[in-house]
């Protein structure tokens, strides 16, 4: 299989961690949306990452859809989410929190880093920052009870999200979120997390 996109993306990295935790062989082709947009559109017509090319040539897009396929096709002992019921809903909600925090982080980067200074919309940037911080607050509050061995799928989403902030928005998280930082540092010692870890400040 081929995973397209750089693992600095919290969405690409979540898939990469999932693949590694399930022991699946794959190649990572680190296409960048900003620089490789036209090439990326030949793989995913929306020009977005992640995209996962399966061994039969099928291309899956969007993190949730890719994860669903990975869970559906993995042996029971390799699945990272509970099968059903309250435990599954809780895991999916925790992943949704991380996913939303990641989306707001990416939006904040585009608004304050990618967009030309003269086009910055300060009111919108302030709103997105507030949403990002609310998401990080929720992840930090949940971190003390999170166990990698008990909730590997939640851990994958959580770590991918916080490490994105640490790399792309370090001033936003500096000296904050101690429980979340400690959990991510510990998780990143696991080979499946370390393999895709972006360089952090």
MARMI-999730 format. One line per 8 residues: number of its first residue (from 1); their letters; for each residue x, y, z of N, C-alpha, C, O. Coordinates in pm, 1 decimal. Atoms other than C-alpha are relative to their C-alpha. Example, Ala and Ser with C-alpha at 12.3 -4.5 7.8 and 13.67 -1.06 7.14 Angstrom:
! residues 2
1> AS> 89.0/-119.0/0.0/1230.0/-450.0/780.0/90.0/120.0/0.0/193.6/118.1/66.5; -82.0/-119.0/-6.0/1367.0/-106.0/714.0/-77.0/109.0/73.0/-26.1/219.8/89.9
! end
This chain:
! residues 201
1> XXXXXXXX> 83.6/-118.9/0.0/0.0/0.0/0.0/87.6/124.6/0.0/203.6/121.2/41.1; -70.9/-127.9/4.2/100.8/361.8/-51.0/-83.7/103.9/72.9/-200.8/124.0/40.5; 63.6/-108.8/-72.9/13.2/640.1/192.8/57.6/131.3/-50.2/177.9/155.5/-39.8; -42.9/-127.6/55.0/27.1/983.4/33.2/-21.7/110.7/102.8/-126.7/118.6/166.6; 6.0/-114.1/-89.2/101.3/1294.1/240.1/111.6/-2.6/102.8/161.2/-109.1/139.4; -104.5/-8.5/-102.3/355.9/1416.4/490.7/-59.8/-25.7/138.3/-173.0/13.7/166.5; 51.8/34.8/-132.0/320.7/1290.5/845.0/-0.1/118.3/96.6/-40.8/102.9/211.7; 24.2/-119.1/-80.5/341.0/1645.2/978.0/-150.2/27.9/5.2/-198.4/87.4/101.6
9> XXXXXXXX> 146.1/-10.5/-2.6/-29.8/1641.0/883.0/-53.6/-92.8/107.2/-20.2/-211.3/107.8; 53.6/89.4/-103.7/-219.8/1509.8/1185.2/-90.1/-108.1/-56.8/-107.7/-212.7/5.6; 90.0/97.2/62.5/-456.8/1327.5/949.7/80.1/-111.0/-67.9/46.1/-228.8/-56.1; -89.0/99.6/60.1/-182.5/1154.4/751.3/67.0/-82.3/109.3/74.8/-204.8/100.2; -72.6/72.7/-104.0/5.0/1067.5/1067.4/-90.6/-97.3/74.6/-46.7/-206.2/111.7; 91.0/93.5/-66.4/-302.4/914.3/1230.8/-9.8/-129.3/-79.7/-6.9/-238.0/-21.9; 7.0/119.9/83.5/-330.7/675.4/936.1/131.2/-76.6/7.5/130.7/-199.4/16.5; -129.7/66.7/-7.1/43.4/603.6/947.2/15.1/-78.5/130.0/61.1/-192.7/128.9
17> XXXXXXXX> -8.4/69.9/-128.7/28.7/515.9/1316.7/-91.4/-121.5/-0.3/-53.5/-228.2/48.0; 95.6/111.2/4.6/-279.2/299.3/1257.1/58.3/-116.5/-80.2/51.2/-232.0/-38.1; -62.6/103.3/83.6/-100.9/111.3/978.1/111.0/-71.4/76.4/120.5/-194.1/73.2; -111.8/60.6/-72.3/205.7/56.7/1195.6/-47.5/-82.6/119.3/6.5/-190.2/145.3; 51.4/76.7/-112.9/7.2/-53.8/1499.8/-65.1/-130.5/-45.2/-63.4/-229.5/27.9; 59.9/122.5/52.8/-174.5/-306.9/1282.6/102.2/-88.4/-71.7/68.6/-197.6/-117.4; -104.3/80.3/62.5/155.0/-429.3/1138.8/-13.1/-12.8/-150.5/26.0/-114.4/-207.9; 19.6/4.6/145.5/67.8/-344.7/778.7/119.4/62.7/-71.2/172.3/165.0/-27.7
25> XXXXXXXX> -109.0/-53.2/81.1/337.4/-291.0/517.3/-53.1/108.9/-92.1/-157.1/91.9/-155.6; 40.6/-108.5/88.7/315.3/38.3/329.2/120.6/89.0/-29.2/221.6/85.9/41.0; -99.1/-101.1/36.0/520.8/307.0/158.7/-62.6/136.6/20.7/-179.3/157.1/-12.5; 48.6/-137.6/-15.2/485.6/674.2/248.7/61.3/87.7/-109.0/183.4/97.2/-121.9; -43.3/-97.0/100.9/502.9/922.6/-39.2/-41.8/137.5/51.8/-160.3/171.0/50.3; 32.4/-122.1/-74.6/526.3/1262.6/133.4/-36.1/119.6/-88.6/34.0/220.7/-89.7; 45.6/-111.9/82.2/335.0/1481.0/-110.8/-53.1/111.7/90.1/-115.4/86.3/193.2; 40.0/-117.8/-75.3/267.9/1833.7/13.4/-109.6/72.2/-77.0/-92.6/102.5/-195.0
33> XXXXXXXX> 113.4/-62.0/68.4/-66.2/1995.5/-67.0/40.6/131.0/-66.1/0.1/157.6/-179.2; -36.7/-130.7/54.5/90.2/2339.5/-119.4/90.6/-11.9/-121.7/75.9/64.2/-217.3; -101.3/9.5/105.5/375.6/2223.6/-344.2/-31.8/-103.7/-107.1/12.7/-90.0/-221.0; 23.6/112.7/91.4/244.9/1905.2/-508.6/-147.2/-13.6/-36.7/-195.0/-123.9/-63.2; 145.1/3.6/14.9/-119.3/2000.1/-561.7/-44.6/-67.4/-128.9/-135.2/-150.7/-127.0; 41.8/57.2/128.1/-143.2/1910.4/-930.8/27.6/-150.1/-4.3/-54.7/-226.7/-54.5; -30.3/143.2/-5.2/27.7/1575.2/-878.7/-96.1/-71.6/93.7/-142.1/-182.3/65.8; 90.4/61.2/-97.2/-187.7/1507.5/-577.1/-139.0/-18.9/-58.5/-206.4/-116.7/-26.1
41> XXXXXXXX> 132.3/12.1/60.1/-503.4/1568.7/-781.8/-10.3/-119.3/-93.9/-121.1/-165.3/-121.7; 5.0/120.8/82.6/-406.2/1276.8/-1008.3/-23.6/-124.5/85.0/-60.2/-230.1/33.3; 21.9/110.9/-93.4/-430.3/1055.0/-698.5/-135.0/14.8/69.1/-213.1/-79.9/77.5; 126.3/-35.4/-64.6/-716.9/1224.5/-516.1/-50.4/126.8/-69.1/11.5/232.1/-53.9; 44.6/-116.8/77.3/-920.2/1462.1/-736.7/-28.7/122.3/85.5/-35.4/233.4/32.9; 21.6/-113.6/-88.6/-987.8/1680.4/-431.6/130.9/67.5/40.1/129.8/174.9/100.2; -129.2/-58.3/-33.3/-614.6/1743.0/-391.6/26.8/4.9/148.6/90.3/98.2/197.8; -13.3/3.1/-145.4/-622.8/1644.3/-25.3/77.8/-124.4/44.7/88.2/-223.9/-27.1
49> XXXXXXXX> -63.9/114.9/-64.1/-427.6/1415.7/204.3/-72.3/-23.5/133.2/-128.7/68.9/191.7; -67.9/116.1/55.9/-429.1/1149.8/328.4/-79.2/-66.0/-111.8/-200.7/-50.8/-124.5; 58.6/94.0/95.0/-491.7/915.9/41.5/77.7/-129.8/14.9/199.8/-128.0/30.4; -63.5/130.7/-15.5/-420.0/544.0/67.2/-31.5/-84.9/-121.7/-147.2/-117.4/-148.2; 16.1/89.4/115.0/-362.3/334.1/-243.7/15.2/-143.4/48.8/118.9/-180.7/103.6; -2.9/139.0/-42.8/-447.6/-27.7/-172.3/76.4/-85.4/-99.6/109.5/-40.4/-209.3; -77.8/89.1/86.0/-266.1/-324.3/-319.2/-69.1/-28.3/-132.7/-2.6/-58.6/-231.8; 71.8/24.5/125.3/-539.9/-367.6/-580.4/-16.7/125.6/-84.4/-82.4/122.7/-188.5
57> XXXXXXXX> 7.0/-125.1/74.2/-503.8/-6.0/-694.0/-109.2/94.7/43.9/-108.7/211.2/4.0; 105.3/-87.2/-52.1/-811.2/130.1/-517.8/61.6/110.3/85.2/153.2/84.4/163.3; -47.2/-112.4/-80.3/-751.7/475.2/-366.5/-110.0/41.4/97.0/-220.6/76.0/55.8; 91.4/-46.7/-103.8/-922.0/559.3/-37.6/40.8/139.7/43.4/159.8/169.1/54.5; -28.6/-135.6/-43.7/-951.7/922.2/74.5/-80.5/30.8/125.2/-182.2/-32.6/153.4; 57.1/-46.8/-126.5/-1041.3/1098.2/400.1/35.2/-95.4/115.2/18.3/-217.0/107.1; -51.5/76.7/-113.4/-906.0/987.1/733.5/-101.4/-98.6/55.9/-69.1/-215.2/78.7; 101.0/87.8/-60.3/-1231.5/847.2/872.0/-27.3/-121.4/-87.2/-39.8/-233.1/-37.0
65> XXXXXXXX> 29.5/110.7/90.7/-1297.8/637.2/562.4/115.7/-99.1/-6.3/94.5/-220.1/-13.0; -117.7/87.8/2.9/-943.1/502.2/555.4/5.9/-84.2/127.6/27.5/-205.3/122.0; -2.0/71.4/-127.3/-954.4/411.5/924.4/-109.5/-106.6/4.7/-87.4/-216.7/55.2; 109.2/97.0/2.1/-1290.2/240.7/874.6/40.4/-124.2/-79.3/12.5/-236.5/-37.3; -44.7/114.3/80.4/-1139.6/21.8/600.7/106.4/-80.3/75.4/104.1/-203.4/74.5; -104.2/70.8/-74.6/-836.5/-59.6/815.3/-60.7/-84.8/111.5/-19.3/-198.7/132.9; 64.9/75.9/-106.8/-1059.2/-165.4/1103.7/-81.0/-116.9/-56.2/-80.0/-226.5/-0.3; 87.4/102.4/57.3/-1296.8/-360.8/880.7/77.6/-119.1/-53.7/28.7/-232.0/-51.2
73> XXXXXXXX> -76.9/106.7/65.4/-1021.4/-561.5/713.0/107.5/-61.2/89.6/173.1/-157.6/50.2; -102.3/53.9/-90.9/-793.1/-622.0/1012.7/-52.7/-122.1/74.6/-172.6/-130.7/101.0; 41.7/108.1/-90.7/-800.5/-946.2/1212.3/-48.8/60.3/131.6/-6.9/169.5/170.0; 59.0/-52.7/-123.1/-994.7/-903.3/1534.0/105.6/46.6/99.9/89.1/149.8/165.0; -100.9/-33.6/-99.8/-680.4/-899.1/1745.2/83.4/122.3/-38.3/158.4/174.4/44.2; -75.2/-116.6/46.4/-534.6/-614.1/1535.7/-85.0/126.5/-5.2/-33.6/233.5/-37.9; 86.0/-118.2/7.2/-832.2/-379.3/1554.3/26.0/91.1/119.8/49.8/44.2/231.1; -37.5/-98.3/-100.5/-773.7/-59.2/1749.8/-119.2/66.9/66.7/-102.0/152.3/153.8
81> XXXXXXXX> 121.3/-55.9/-57.5/-1134.9/25.4/1833.7/-86.0/-111.8/57.5/-85.6/-222.9/4.5; 96.8/98.1/-49.0/-1391.3/-157.2/2047.7/-102.1/-32.2/-108.2/-131.6/51.7/-193.3; 87.8/44.9/107.7/-1634.9/-355.1/1835.1/-134.2/71.2/-1.0/-189.1/97.3/-108.0; 134.8/-56.2/-3.5/-1957.7/-196.1/1954.4/-27.9/57.8/137.0/55.6/52.5/227.3; 49.7/-41.7/-129.7/-2154.4/-41.5/2234.4/60.4/128.3/53.7/116.8/209.3/-19.9; -43.5/-122.0/-66.8/-2064.4/224.8/2487.3/148.3/25.5/-17.7/189.8/139.7/-37.5; -144.9/-16.3/12.8/-1690.5/161.1/2463.8/37.4/53.2/-138.0/125.3/138.4/-150.6; -29.6/-48.4/135.0/-1691.0/211.8/2086.9/-41.2/146.5/-15.2/33.8/226.9/-70.6
89> XXXXXXXX> 44.5/-139.5/10.2/-1895.2/532.0/2110.6/94.3/93.4/73.6/124.8/202.3/25.0; -92.6/-83.1/-76.6/-1662.2/666.7/2377.1/131.3/20.0/-75.4/185.3/130.6/-78.8; -123.8/-11.1/77.0/-1356.3/590.8/2164.5/-18.4/91.6/-120.1/67.2/175.6/-147.9; 24.5/-83.9/117.4/-1509.6/750.7/1856.3/-18.0/146.0/39.1/25.0/235.0/-34.2; 14.9/-138.0/-45.3/-1605.1/1060.6/2054.6/135.3/60.0/37.3/161.8/176.6/8.2; -133.8/-49.1/-34.3/-1250.7/1090.5/2190.5/80.2/30.2/-125.9/152.5/129.7/-132.1; -68.6/-25.2/127.7/-1115.2/1059.4/1836.7/-58.4/123.2/-67.4/14.9/200.9/-128.6; 62.5/-119.2/58.1/-1367.3/1320.5/1721.8/54.1/126.9/64.1/74.7/226.7/-4.9
97> XXXXXXXX> -58.2/-116.2/-67.2/-1231.6/1561.5/1984.2/139.0/30.6/-57.1/170.9/145.7/-86.8; -133.5/-19.9/55.5/-878.0/1508.4/1856.8/-7.5/47.4/-145.2/69.3/134.0/-187.1; 15.5/-37.4/140.3/-993.8/1536.0/1495.4/-40.6/147.0/-12.1/13.7/220.3/-94.7; 43.2/-139.5/3.8/-1172.7/1864.6/1561.6/112.3/94.4/41.0/129.8/200.3/-19.3; -113.6/-82.9/-40.1/-870.9/2003.9/1744.9/102.5/9.2/-112.6/161.4/114.9/-135.2; -92.7/-1.8/113.1/-654.7/1903.5/1448.5/-50.4/90.7/-111.5/26.7/167.9/-168.5; 56.0/-85.3/104.7/-889.4/2070.5/1201.1/17.6/147.7/33.2/53.3/227.0/-54.0; -14.5/-139.8/-37.6/-881.9/2395.4/1396.4/146.4/43.5/0.7/177.3/158.6/-30.0
105> XXXXXXXX> -142.0/-31.6/8.5/-504.5/2379.8/1423.3/44.0/26.1/-142.3/116.6/121.8/-169.3; -32.9/-19.5/141.4/-471.6/2340.4/1048.6/-60.1/130.7/-50.2/6.1/205.5/-122.2; 64.1/-125.0/41.6/-720.0/2624.5/993.7/75.4/120.9/53.2/89.2/221.3/-16.7; -73.4/-111.5/-58.8/-522.2/2848.2/1229.4/133.0/22.2/-72.3/175.4/136.1/-91.7; -124.0/-12.7/76.5/-200.3/2774.7/1041.3/-27.2/68.8/-133.4/45.7/160.1/-172.2; 30.8/-62.2/128.9/-361.9/2862.9/709.3/-35.2/147.0/17.0/3.0/229.7/-65.8; 44.0/-138.7/-19.5/-513.0/3181.9/851.4/114.2/91.8/40.6/118.5/207.5/-1.2; -102.4/-87.7/-57.7/-203.3/3310.7/1031.3/139.9/-20.2/-57.0/226.7/65.3/-39.9
113> XXXXXXXX> -133.2/28.1/54.1/92.0/3150.3/852.8/-1.2/-1.6/-152.4/83.3/61.4/-216.0; 3.0/14.6/145.3/-7.8/3062.2/496.6/-56.3/122.6/-71.8/-6.9/161.9/-177.5; 65.6/-112.5/65.0/-233.0/3356.9/417.9/89.4/124.5/8.2/149.4/149.6/112.7; -78.2/-124.5/-5.7/-55.6/3683.7/324.4/-48.1/90.8/113.1/-167.5/99.0/141.8; 30.4/-82.0/-117.0/-39.2/3923.6/617.3/-111.1/99.9/-25.9/-196.5/121.6/60.1; 100.0/-102.7/29.0/-250.0/4187.2/445.2/-140.9/-58.1/-13.9/-238.8/16.5/-15.9; 130.0/65.2/12.4/-531.2/3932.1/409.2/-45.1/-67.6/129.4/-148.8/-133.8/131.7; 39.0/60.7/-127.3/-538.8/3820.0/772.5/-131.2/59.6/49.6/-151.6/180.8/44.2
121> XXXXXXXX> 127.7/-40.7/-59.0/-885.4/3834.2/929.1/12.1/-26.2/148.9/-5.0/-139.3/194.6; -36.4/18.8/-140.3/-807.5/3893.5/1293.5/-114.9/-56.3/83.6/-91.7/-137.7/173.1; 113.4/53.0/-76.8/-1157.9/3826.1/1426.2/-17.3/-149.2/-23.6/-43.1/-225.0/70.0; 12.4/141.9/31.1/-1173.3/3493.1/1246.7/114.9/-79.4/61.5/93.6/-188.2/114.9; -115.5/67.6/-59.1/-822.2/3399.6/1360.1/-20.2/-17.9/149.8/14.2/-122.3/205.2; 24.4/9.8/-144.0/-922.8/3473.9/1719.9/-102.8/-108.3/30.8/-89.4/-181.0/129.2; 100.6/103.4/-22.1/-1229.1/3251.6/1688.3/60.5/-138.6/-17.8/38.1/-227.0/64.8; -60.4/130.2/25.7/-1031.9/2963.2/1538.1/98.5/-36.0/111.0/104.3/-150.9/154.9
129> XXXXXXXX> -92.0/26.9/-110.2/-764.2/2999.0/1804.2/-75.9/-45.4/124.6/-33.7/-139.1/192.5; 80.0/40.2/-115.3/-1030.1/2978.8/2073.7/-52.0/-142.1/-13.4/-53.6/-217.1/84.1; 47.3/137.1/23.1/-1171.8/2662.1/1917.4/115.4/-99.5/14.5/98.9/-207.4/71.3; -117.2/87.1/-12.3/-822.4/2513.4/1892.2/36.4/-21.8/145.9/63.4/-134.4/187.7; -36.0/11.5/-140.9/-749.2/2588.0/2256.3/-104.2/-79.7/78.3/-69.5/-152.9/171.0; 103.7/80.7/-65.4/-1083.5/2441.6/2363.4/22.3/-148.3/-27.7/5.6/-231.6/61.4; -28.9/138.9/34.1/-995.1/2122.0/2179.5/119.2/-53.6/76.2/116.3/-166.0/126.1; -118.5/42.8/-73.1/-652.4/2105.6/2337.9/-28.9/-13.6/148.8/22.9/-104.1/214.2
137> XXXXXXXX> 40.6/12.0/-140.7/-804.7/2169.9/2681.5/-69.6/-133.7/24.2/-44.5/-200.3/124.6; 71.9/126.9/-14.7/-1034.7/1870.4/2626.9/95.0/-118.6/-6.5/80.7/-213.7/70.3; -96.4/109.6/11.0/-747.1/1646.9/2519.0/87.6/-7.0/124.4/119.8/-116.1/171.4; -83.2/-2.3/-119.8/-537.6/1757.5/2816.7/-76.3/-55.6/120.0/-19.6/-126.4/203.2; 81.1/50.2/-111.1/-823.3/1684.1/3055.8/-16.7/-151.8/-6.5/-24.1/-218.6/96.6; 19.2/144.2/16.9/-865.2/1334.5/2910.6/128.8/-79.5/11.4/125.2/-200.2/35.4; -128.0/70.3/9.1/-494.2/1251.1/2896.0/34.6/-83.7/122.3/86.3/-194.1/104.8; -41.0/82.5/-115.0/-443.7/1130.4/3257.4/-63.4/-138.8/3.1/-4.3/-232.4/57.0
145> XXXXXXXX> 68.1/129.8/-1.0/-693.7/847.6/3205.0/27.8/-81.8/-125.2/-18.1/-195.6/-135.6; -22.2/68.4/127.9/-570.0/752.7/2857.0/115.0/-99.1/12.6/221.0/-66.5/66.0; -102.2/104.4/-1.7/-375.1/427.8/2821.5/18.5/-52.1/-141.9/-77.2/-94.5/-206.7; -27.9/42.1/136.7/-205.5/337.1/2495.8/-46.7/-142.0/-26.0/-106.1/-169.8/-130.2; 33.8/140.3/21.1/-260.0/-35.1/2542.0/-151.0/-23.4/3.9/-199.4/-121.0/-53.4; 145.2/15.9/-10.7/-630.3/12.5/2622.3/-75.4/72.4/-110.5/-184.6/30.1/-148.4; 68.6/-81.3/100.9/-718.1/274.1/2358.8/98.7/47.6/-106.1/123.1/167.6/-119.1; -103.1/-39.7/96.7/-459.0/267.2/2079.6/-51.6/92.5/-110.2/22.5/178.3/-158.3
153> XXXXXXXX> 54.5/-88.0/103.2/-691.0/431.4/1825.8/-14.2/142.8/48.9/17.4/237.2/-23.6; 10.0/-133.1/-59.6/-762.6/723.5/2057.1/139.4/60.2/16.2/160.0/178.8/-9.8; -136.8/-48.3/-16.5/-392.1/750.2/2132.5/58.1/48.0/-132.5/125.6/150.9/-136.8; -51.7/-39.5/131.0/-307.8/764.3/1761.2/-50.6/137.6/-39.5/26.6/221.4/-86.0; 58.0/-128.9/36.9/-545.7/1054.6/1702.9/51.2/110.9/90.4/80.2/221.1/43.7; -43.7/-100.0/-97.3/-439.5/1237.1/2019.4/143.0/43.5/-25.6/172.3/163.0/-28.9; -141.8/-30.6/18.7/-66.3/1215.4/1957.0/22.6/71.4/-133.2/98.3/168.3/-139.0; -16.0/-64.7/129.7/-91.5/1305.6/1589.0/-42.9/146.0/5.9/19.9/232.5/-55.2
161> XXXXXXXX> 49.6/-137.0/-11.6/-290.8/1615.4/1679.9/94.9/87.7/80.6/132.2/196.0/35.4; -82.9/-86.2/-84.7/-73.6/1744.1/1963.9/137.8/21.2/-61.2/192.1/131.3/-51.8; -130.8/-17.9/62.2/252.4/1682.4/1779.0/-6.4/97.2/-117.3/91.4/166.5/-145.2; 17.5/-101.2/104.4/114.0/1886.9/1487.7/10.5/139.6/60.2/79.8/225.7/6.0; -8.0/-130.2/-65.8/65.0/2178.9/1723.9/143.0/29.3/44.6/191.8/141.2/28.8; -135.9/-23.2/-49.0/409.9/2131.5/1872.6/94.9/39.0/-112.3/188.7/115.8/-90.9; -88.1/-32.9/112.2/569.0/2150.8/1529.0/-40.3/129.7/-68.2/44.7/214.1/-96.5; 46.3/-111.2/82.7/352.9/2408.1/1351.4/-40.7/123.3/80.2/-34.3/234.6/28.0
169> XXXXXXXX> 47.2/-111.3/-82.2/223.5/2625.9/1638.7/60.9/-9.2/140.1/-12.1/-9.8/239.3; -62.5/24.2/-130.8/478.8/2585.2/1918.3/-32.3/106.6/104.2/-42.6/75.2/222.8; 29.0/-105.7/-96.6/401.3/2922.7/2077.1/-137.5/-17.6/63.7/-161.0/27.0/176.0; 135.7/19.5/-50.2/38.3/2820.8/2119.1/-5.6/-103.0/111.9/-95.0/-98.0/196.4; 4.9/108.5/-99.0/122.6/2516.0/2331.1/117.2/2.5/97.7/126.5/-82.4/186.3; -117.9/-5.1/-87.1/446.4/2620.6/2499.7/-41.9/12.9/145.9/-124.3/97.3/181.3; 24.1/-3.9/-145.3/438.7/2552.2/2874.8/-146.7/-19.3/37.3/-190.6/24.3/143.7; 141.0/27.2/-27.9/75.6/2440.2/2852.2/-26.8/-148.3/-24.0/55.7/-217.8/-83.3
177> XXXXXXXX> 47.2/135.8/25.6/-111.4/2108.6/2847.8/98.2/-106.3/51.6/142.1/-191.8/-25.2; -103.0/91.4/-51.6/124.1/1915.6/3079.4/-37.8/-146.9/-7.2/47.2/-230.3/-38.2; 39.9/140.5/4.3/-78.9/1594.4/3095.7/1.9/-51.8/-143.2/45.8/-164.0/-168.3; 0.1/38.6/140.5/-123.4/1583.4/2720.5/141.6/-14.7/-51.5/172.0/-110.0/-123.3; -140.8/6.5/42.5/245.4/1654.9/2662.1/66.5/-126.9/53.6/138.8/-195.5/-18.8; -62.7/118.0/-60.6/349.4/1379.7/2903.6/-48.7/-127.8/-68.2/30.7/-217.8/-95.4; 51.4/119.4/66.6/119.2/1124.5/2741.3/61.8/-15.4/-138.3/103.7/-125.0/-175.6; -54.1/8.2/135.8/241.1/1209.4/2391.2/148.1/-36.2/0.9/193.6/-114.3/-82.6
185> XXXXXXXX> -142.6/34.4/-9.8/606.4/1194.9/2495.4/17.6/-148.8/27.6/105.3/-212.8/-30.4; -9.0/142.1/-30.1/550.5/849.0/2641.0/-41.4/-83.8/-120.9/26.2/-180.9/-155.2; 46.9/76.1/116.2/351.5/726.1/2339.0/102.5/1.3/-112.0/117.3/-97.1/-184.4; -97.1/-12.5/108.3/621.2/850.2/2104.4/123.1/-88.9/18.5/205.9/-98.5/-72.0; -108.0/97.9/-16.3/865.2/599.1/2253.9/-37.7/-134.3/-61.9/48.4/-220.1/-81.7; 46.2/123.6/64.2/652.6/322.8/2097.2/41.5/4.4/-147.0/24.4/107.5/-211.9; -48.1/-2.1/139.2/796.2/220.2/1757.2/-104.0/44.9/-102.6/-69.6/112.1/-199.8; 103.2/-36.5/97.3/462.7/265.4/1577.8/-25.9/150.3/-2.4/-69.0/204.2/-104.3
193> XXXXXXXX> 15.0/-145.2/-6.9/447.5/627.8/1692.4/130.3/68.5/-42.8/128.1/168.3/-114.8; -129.3/-60.6/32.3/819.3/702.7/1661.8/28.4/-2.3/-149.8/95.9/86.9/-201.2; -31.5/14.8/142.1/828.4/584.6/1299.2/-47.4/118.1/-83.8/13.6/150.6/-185.6; 57.2/-109.4/80.5/615.6/876.0/1177.2/9.8/134.4/72.7/-49.3/232.7/27.9; -5.3/-123.7/-77.4/702.5/1139.8/1436.1/73.2/109.0/-76.5/186.4/88.0/-119.9; -67.9/-110.3/68.4/781.2/1475.3/1273.8/104.5/61.3/93.5/98.4/41.3/214.8; -97.9/-65.5/-86.8/1079.0/1676.5/1398.3/-67.3/106.7/84.3/-132.7/196.8/31.8; 65.8/-93.7/-91.2/962.4/1866.3/1703.9/101.9/98.7/56.7/219.3/65.4/72.4
201> X> -92.1/-99.8/-59.6/1110.8/2186.4/1850.9/39.5/-42.0/141.2/115.8/28.4/207.4
! end
